[in-house]
Amino acid sequence: MKNAIKLSLLLSLACLSGLPAVSPMPAMAADETAPAPRTLVSVSATAHNYGFGEAISRVSVKYPTPIDGRSLSPSDFSVEGKTISSASVGTSPDKVKGESSGPYVILSLSNTNPQSDKPLPAPGEQGKERHRDLPEKGSQSGSRMGPPMSSSKALPDLSFSLKQTGLVWDTKGIPYLPSDTLYTARAAEPELQGFQEGSYEDPVTGAAMPYYLYLPKGMERGKTYPLIVFIPDASADTNDTKLSLVQGNGGTIWASREEQAKHPSMVLVLHYSKDLVDSLGMMTTDENKWTPGLTLAYDTIRHIVDTYPVDRNRIYGTGQSQGGMANIALSDRYPDLFAAQYLVACQWNVEEMAALKDKNLWILVSEGDTKAYPGMNRAVKLWQSLGTPVATSSLWDSHSDKGAWNHLTGAMLQQGRPIQYSVFAGGNHMYTWTIAYNITPIRNWLFTQTKDGTPAFASTRGLSKEEKRSLA
């Protein structure tokens, strides 16, 4: 009797959904064994490096038969602690191709930026939040808002649990029933593939700096390649070296398939560990003075340049907060090191920044950054007083789309100046780099720069017409 009721319900659901009805099954004799339940085969997931850090972006569910995508809904599944934004089917677990059927159900997860695009409240206002890399106490410099002596940041948790909560129909009109079975796994990290972990030990002090190095695929003997040097903010200053890769996308985006197709290059991600903080002190401080940590960073870069086939005419520096400050300090002391730099959410001793007046720079800060914004405003005025023209614009909308970014950057470059200074409307210190490295035209601009001023024509290969027009 119960089996008959269940079949009746399934037939009714099939009619309502517009899918073929389930064929009636013969009634089982009392001594017959029930057939094994139809269920999914396996689950897997992929993590993505967002500007705000690494998180699971996609979960793939494999079934033994092709699934019909017509009635598929995100509500047919639940992923613990996550919001499913869409559900689709396909023949591969890796990509959504708009297919109508396939053995894989691909669930896209919604991951929102935890950093606000609004300025932080003024000191003393109720509800004020403090950045994790700007604690009230414990800075080496003694400043209330100085860099931290340690970070509590941890690697992201990429484990997940999934349930099928609704009917999932295959192409023959037979459903896979909801189940309380919990499927657990850990997400893969394809964007980290190709990065090799290494360490440089200073022969004088014995201090060792961990790093990750990406080498472009298909490197040719006798050919040299551009080098991108990325230094993260101080929240990554722990002994988990991998944090420098996953705290955001400032290091990994240069090694993406799309970026390497346009700009084959090496990528060096430096890691300033807690052990180094304890033994050498912070890499950068509010006093804006040269530190042993900066010496170690420079020596590590030189080690890579001397060991690998680096195009010394095209070494590019970039970093956020601590990493941007380190970039400025390195360029101040070694003006021939970088062909160009992308400086994000940072500032330095303004008088020392006079040494950068003839450099190729793109600077990006947020209007609500209480240190970087006024600091870079002073630097721009200094450079202008020294005769260096600086390209500026009205405040940028950080929510711009691809076309708007091409327009905004193109308008800056049309001013024909070596230094570009862009400011997000609103925002705050940490918000800046959650967006900064997603701006494709700025990444393209970096690769067009050379130390000797000769055009880097090869750097525009693979660019769209709109991207080329933004660089013209």
Disulfide bonds with the S-S distance in Angstrom:
none
